[in-house]
Amino acid sequence: MEQLKLFVNNLPKKPYCSDNPSLNGMIIRSVDTAVRYRHIQPNHPNSKLWLMFDIDRHTGPEELTDEFSLPAPTFWIQNPENSHAHALYALETPVHMNASSSQAAIRFAAAVDVAFSIKMSADPGYSGVLCKNPLHKHWKTYALGGCYDLTELSEYVDLQPFGDRRRNLPDIGLGRNCTLFDRLRYWSYKAIRQGWPEYDRWLLAVEERAGAYNDFTSPLDSREVHHIAKSVARWTFRKFSPQGFDEYIERLIQNTHTPEIQSKRALKSAQTKRNKREKQIIQAIGQLQSDGKKVTKSAVARLVGIDRRVLNKCYSELFQKSGILA
């Protein structure tokens, strides 16, 4: 079965696993040992090959396809005792969630994940670290779909509510990861410049801040928080230094403050102001005409709020087109 080969071949070298996470917690084992447990970690830290959803109700995979008009999951892994299940969708290209990764790609993947979770009414508090192990005989495993492109999956849901990147995604699934990642990296860009600490102290500070930011209704698992904090700490420590920051500022000045660029910006700003003022003049002329009042430059100047001499000097051509000479 191709889906099971995909699952096994892409497991972490030492995944988390457990027979009963709620009672016994999670342990780390080699792949050969971990696949014998009922629950296993399918995704690598900070890399998502699988979008995973926890369905805590008596249902079947046909509910996703028939009622919710969603594509068939790659795996539907069901508990035979209560019919609760995990739905797993394999991605053709894993989404890497590191500080050096494409932030637009991370946001897009998280938005798709959140939209799927909402549409199928999945458990919003699901940590997404462990899933029911499709290799374990305790579960009923159905291999239904193949690998999906994120763009393809996005066509099944409405992403418009999540289009404004200035707003955090809902605290669901990867939405929490994305929000924590963004808050932490923006904080780190400034914080590391406060004394340029050694790496061990810096990592500790980032982990403490990540723990404080993990204030969601259903907080992320501590291991997820640790991996996000470690990624941000390593990237900022490698990319930010007193010398590197000085060089960055110098490049920024060179690229944005040359006389040519400043001149272009000034011309563009002046033209924008002129266009706005011309629009105000035309509106003032229209208002005087609709009120049955005499249209003169003095009257227009009072409405617009500028000196008549400035109006006459800078906008005479506009008045000539309007037939107003007084």
TAFEN-V587489 format. One record per residue. N is the residue number from 1. PHI is phi in whole degrees, 0 to 359 (* if undefined). OMEGA is omega in whole degrees, -180 to 180 (none if undefined). Layout:
N,PHI,OMEGA  N,PHI,OMEGA
//
This chain:
1,*,-174  2,298,-178  3,296,180  4,291,176  5,298,178  6,300,-178  7,297,-176  8,293,-175  9,290,-177  10,246,176  11,290,173  12,300,-179  13,296,178  14,227,-176  15,281,168  16,289,179  17,204,-180  18,187,171  19,267,179  20,209,-174  21,301,-176  22,292,-179  23,261,-171  24,253,-177  25,72,-178  26,241,175  27,231,177  28,254,180  29,220,173  30,295,-178  31,303,-177  32,302,179  33,274,-175  34,297,-178  35,292,178  36,273,-179  37,269,-177  38,290,-179  39,239,-176  40,212,177  41,270,-177  42,272,-177  43,266,173  44,286,176  45,302,178  46,61,175  47,215,-175  48,244,172  49,269,-176  50,242,166  51,267,-171  52,236,-177  53,223,-178  54,258,-178  55,256,-175  56,265,176  57,201,179  58,284,-176  59,199,178  60,217,-177  61,297,180  62,294,177  63,296,180  64,295,-174  65,279,-174  66,273,-175  67,274,-176  68,260,179  69,55,176  70,254,178  71,291,179  72,295,179  73,293,176  74,299,175  75,231,165  76,241,-174  77,248,-167  78,245,174  79,279,-177  80,292,-176  81,279,-177  82,226,180  83,68,172  84,292,-172  85,210,168  86,249,176  87,255,-178  88,242,175  89,245,177  90,277,178  91,263,177  92,296,179  93,234,180  94,299,176  95,263,-180  96,269,-176  97,247,177  98,248,-180  99,296,180  100,268,-178  101,280,177  102,293,-179  103,291,177  104,294,180  105,293,178  106,297,-180  107,298,-179  108,297,179  109,298,180  110,295,179  111,296,177  112,298,-180  113,300,180  114,296,-178  115,297,177  116,296,-179  117,300,-180  118,294,-176  119,295,-178  120,266,180  121,56,178  122,284,-180  123,294,-178  124,290,-179  125,267,-179  126,298,-174  127,287,179  128,78,178  129,273,179  130,255,171  131,229,172  132,299,-175  133,286,-178  134,294,180  135,273,-174  136,271,-175  137,288,180  138,294,-176  139,261,169  140,267,-176  141,252,178  142,241,175  143,268,-170  144,247,-176  145,251,178  146,252,176  147,266,-176  148,238,170  149,276,-178  150,301,178  151,298,177  152,297,180  153,295,-178  154,296,-179  155,286,-179  156,267,-176  157,225,179  158,263,-179  159,263,-177  160,302,180  161,297,-176  162,248,-175  163,283,-178  164,278,-176  165,288,177  166,282,-179  167,252,178  168,290,174  169,287,176  170,303,-177  171,281,-177  172,225,173  173,50,-179  174,292,177  175,300,178  176,292,178  177,301,-178  178,296,-179  179,295,179  180,298,-180  181,300,-179  182,294,-179  183,299,-176  184,289,-177  185,290,178  186,295,177  187,295,-174  188,293,-178  189,300,179  190,270,-172  191,295,-176  192,292,180  193,279,179  194,272,177  195,108,180  196,47,-174  197,289,172  198,293,-171  199,300,-177  200,301,178  201,292,-180  202,294,179  203,300,179  204,298,180  205,295,-180  206,292,179  207,295,178  208,295,179  209,293,179  210,298,177  211,297,179  212,291,180  213,283,180  214,278,-174  215,254,-179  216,287,176  217,304,172  218,244,-174  219,300,174  220,293,175  221,298,-176  222,301,180  223,289,176  224,297,180  225,298,-180  226,299,-178  227,293,177  228,295,-180  229,297,-179  230,296,179  231,297,-179  232,294,-178  233,297,-179  234,296,-177  235,293,-178  236,293,180  237,294,-180  238,284,-173  239,267,-177  240,251,175  241,206,178  242,305,180  243,291,-179  244,296,-180  245,292,177  246,298,179  247,294,179  248,298,179  249,297,180  250,296,178  251,296,180  252,298,179  253,295,-180  254,296,-175  255,274,-174  256,233,-174  257,233,176  258,288,179  259,304,-179  260,295,-179  261,294,179  262,298,179  263,295,179  264,297,180  265,295,180  266,295,179  267,296,-180  268,295,179  269,295,180  270,296,-180  271,292,178  272,297,178  273,296,-180  274,294,179  275,300,179  276,295,-179  277,293,178  278,297,178  279,295,178  280,295,179  281,295,179  282,298,178  283,295,179  284,295,178  285,299,179  286,297,180  287,295,179  288,296,180  289,293,180  290,292,178  291,276,180  292,73,-180  293,264,179  294,289,-179  295,269,177  296,231,178  297,297,179  298,296,180  299,294,179  300,296,-179  301,299,179  302,295,-179  303,293,-177  304,282,179  305,91,176  306,229,-180  307,290,-179  308,299,-179  309,293,176  310,294,179  311,299,-177  312,291,-176  313,283,-171  314,263,-173  315,231,-178  316,299,-179  317,296,179  318,296,180  319,290,178  320,297,176  321,295,-179  322,274,180  323,78,-179  324,254,-176  325,246,-176  326,285,none
//
